[in-house]
Amino acid sequence: MKKRTSSLLILCALVFFGCNKGTKTLEKTKAEDKYVEMFLVNNKKQKTLTSEMIDKTSDEYLEQIISDNILEWISVDYNNELLRVKSLSKGQQMFWSTWKLEGEVNNGGFNQFYFNSDEEFGQMAEDGFQIIGLKQYADLTHEANQIYKENKVRLQQYEDGTVKSFSESYEDNPLNKVDDKFYDLQEKQGISEFRIKYIRKHKEQFTKLD
């Protein structure tokens, strides 16, 4: 997250123009925050984002409001999450699947991702990474998808809803090696900046839910 420091006050004391410029930046940030707050407060009523809201939201908050918007759509019938996501735009599918995969893998590896998600989200995420130009992530997701398919029967025996079985599913799990590759790649190349760039370039894909 971006951190603001007291350097703005120092600049104000030294250069009036710099102070004025910094104040405008601060005002712009407050305006962006206001748009985010407005969206989050009215989220249950706000079914559609607008191009204006996307434009006025800073990169720091953009992914969150996209996520909240899609989640609100899914939560109407969460048991049919995959079906509802597949009805969305190419951009929204890209966002949700890669956002979901990134969160699950960072929390508990690819094993947790497949444990908590329909495996079709794996293919959707693979395609999503390709769409935003992250070929290495797409290749890693493809590798994980193939490993899961080859070990699906064995891994599904642990899906009884207990913490014990879930913990045991990590033992000698071939997906573990892909986790390490994913974490190493994250240190070299982030995902968010590519999603954000796509969102801003294709706003029309994020302003409608159907």
Helices and strands as residue ranges (DSSP letters): H 7-14, H 16-41, H 51-56, H 59-74, G 75-80, H 81-86, H 90-116, H 120-131, H 135-156, H 163-168, H 176-188, H 192-201, G 203-206
